[in-house]
Amino acid sequence: MDVEDVLNRLRFPKFLEYCFYQYGDLGYELMCVMLNNGSCTVDHAVREVMLGLRDVTDVELRGEFKRLVDERLLRAVEPAQIRLPADAPASSSSSGPLPLAGAAVAEGVAVQAQADPVPIANGDLGEVSGGASSSSAAKRPRVTGADGKVAVVGAAAPAPAVTVVYRYNRAVLDLAVFKCLICRLIEERIDSHAAQVITALLTAVRPKERGNGVDADFLRFPQIEKRMQDLGFKNAGRDPKREQAQLLERLSLLAAHKDGLLKRRSVTGAAPVSFAPAPVADLDADTAPASSAAGPGKRRRGPAGAVAAAPLVAGGARHGGDQPPVVMLEWCIDWGTVKKLLTNATTSQIIRDQFGTEGLRMFNLLRESSPPQKLEDKQIFEICFVQPLEGREILNEMVRRSIVNWQEVPRGGGAPLTASFWLYYVDLRRLNASLLWNVLQATLNLRVRFRLEVDKGRLLESRQGSLTKKEIHALKEGRRKEDIIERSFLVLDAALLIYRMT
């Protein structure tokens, strides 16, 4: 059993919501089929969707399915990507030797070469059949008989067709939900425009082809503008220069601090022909060539002392030579800082929900002190303005759940435990593991309670046509409890995703 697949089932509603808003009805219906079946072929998915949607064609569904595959929301199952010979046993490995006919083995023939497995073409979503091309014939095994003649095994019969099986791509969908959580947090803490800028830059973040982790690409200012326009974040009626100024100001703000959400770097290269330097040069002379107002062949010094290149003329060339190198700025998401921000926000939310604002104040005091401190309970209560009786109860509960640790400092060699100093501190290495365990336990409890509520209302659900007024009220109350419990573990699943991804 794959633990990640079990936990991902809690995230299915979020996957469907993402597909609905990103890809519309067709993407939503196709993803529903994939999540319900686990894995299936494109033909099966198209047939099931067409049973529910009468006004859609086969070509439209296959085109949308290909779009989901191209954007890596769906992936081909690995065993279905290898073509085996028709006479190979079902349990044989694709990398093992191809079986030979019994007569050939009896005559002592020697295998000179072995066929390579033929991968499925990327552009084909259905079946891949073996053709009689020269390249595929060259990869078939050749045998030498007793008479010295060389024959190609299987040259007469074409290779069998392979049906490609697809399933949802867990890593890509988890990353999509993670990005949504990041944008929501930025919108709450800064403003909606900063969230839009982060959303545009998050389009350059994708899972690695192999292994865990993500790759974040750097984007230049025109690329960020283009992506914001594609996402519908730019208003057609507003002044372009003013929007460029606001965007550059927001990028500078998000990348200014050492713990900023963005990373910025300067690169030197030739500016593209379609590059429009004037608006950006007015905002920051270090990021673009000087405007034509400076005159031909002249240079303009930026605010930091950097010299901007001479202005471009028509066609992207300069008077008297080729286009000069241009120093431009590029931005990308600082993935480590973003994960740290989201993890800290989630931790604070969990501590506040479980221990109240007093518990959060004490926790922040022990965690955010620089350097981290080990304090006695009396010092903690005085600094956080917490009553000793209430604060001691909260601290003991935190220690019991392994969120806060304590350390004994004895007064002397023979002093009893009651006479020792007890110092409280937060161990960051154990904190995330403890919180993850608490979230998993709470999710399990909610799932058990949800099944209990469903079992209690199953009899009433089966008799909806003959219920009394009291039973109707009980049925509505049971549905309300189910909705509350389901929403609770959907909210907890966000914390589960954050801790497991960080």
Disulfide bonds with the S-S distance in Angstrom:
none
